[in-house]
């Protein structure tokens, strides 16, 4: 599971096949907590799918980070899953 981005204690990771599955999504970790965010399609915003022990404030920051990096993260996800 490579870390594809690291900022302010948030690590964005993408699991690799065969463990990983559609739809394109990322796992964002911070201080032992995790949020899973679906990346969505070109005109669809990301969507929080699951939250594990992450404070709401941090989950929101993780969402905004993924929202900002969505294009790059979608490219990486496809690169790892093709």
Secondary structure, DSSP 8 states (H G I E B T S, - for coil): -EEEEEETTEEEEE--TTT--SS-EEEEEETTEEEEEE---TTS--EEEEEES--HHHHHHHHHHHHHHHHHHHHHHHHHH-
